[in-house]
């Protein structure tokens, strides 16, 4: 694969991920709008209904989010060794390879995110 095709492939992957995150943000805003409307139950003298609906929403949301994050954490932790072997090397020395510092910066960032997920 030539460098332009590889760059295009990365750009397309980033675009798809950005589109999915934008959709997730739109869904968050829609759920926020729905929950704002739930105060009508409390105003109508039925605060238990609002409480139950919000508790259900939050429980289900946290459950789905936790499952997604655990799945991603497990997948990426299983791949850490393979990813680390992708470190650039020149003449048997990683320190001499162009991109060595950048590789470790990104790899360390991934490890830090995985540690944050593990604490959840």
N, C-alpha and C positions, 0 to 999 in steps of 0.2 A: 504494500500500500504506500503510495507516495505521500509526501508530507502535507500536500494540500488536501488530499482525501482524508488523511488522519485528522487534520485540523477541522475539516468540515464535519467529520463524525463527532468530534468532541463538542463543537458548537451546537450541533443538532441535539446531542444528549443534554447539554446545559439548557437549551431552549425548551425541551420537553419537561425537564425538572422544574424550570421556572414557571412554565404554564401550569403544571400540577400544583405548585405552591401557591400560585395566584388563585387557582380554583379553590384550594383549601381555605385561603383567606376569605374568599367570597362566601364560602359555606360558614365560616366563623361569624362573619357579619350577619348572615341570614339567621343563624341561631341566636345571635345577640338580639336581633330585632324581634324574634319570636319571644324570647324571654322577657323583653321589655313589656310586651303585650300581656304577659301573665299577671301583671299587677292588677288587672281588671278583676281577677278573682278575689283578691284581698279587699279591693275597694267595694266589691259586692258583698263583703262579709264572709267570704270563703277562703281565708288565708291557708287553710290546710291543703286545698287544691293546688295553689301556687307552690307551696312548700314541697308537696309530693312530686309535682311535675319537674321542678328544678332539681330536686334530689335525683330523680330518675335520669334526667338529662346528664347531669354531672357524673353520676356513676357509670352510665353507659359510655360517655365520652372518655372518661379516664381509663376504663377497661379497654376500649378500642385503641386508645393512644398507647397505653402501656404494652399491649400486645404487639403493636407495630414497632415500638422502640425496642422491645426485647428481641423481636425477630431480627431487626437490623443490627442490633448489637451482637447477637450470636453469629450472624452471617459474617460480619466484618472481623470479629475476633478470630473466627476460624480462618480467615484469609490473611491475617497479619503477617504470618511467616512468608507466604507467597509474595505479598506486597513488599515486604522488606527485601526479599531477594531481587526485587526490581530496581534496587539502588544502582545508579550508574557507576561503572568501574572503568578505569583506564590503566593499562599495564598492571593489572592486579591490585591497584590501589584506588579505593573509593574516594579518598581525599583529593586526588588529582583530577577527578572526573568533573567536566562541566556539569552543572546542575546538582552537584552533591549537596550543597547547602540548601537549595530549594527543595530537594527531595526530602531531606530530614525535617525541614520546617513543616511541610505538608503532612508527613508521616506523624510527627509529634502532635500536630493539630488533631489528626484523626484519633490518636491514642488518648488525648485529653478529652475529646468528646465522648469516647467510649467509657472512660473513667466516670465522667459526669452521668452517663446513662446507668452505669452500674450502681451508683449511689441512689438513684431513683428507686 
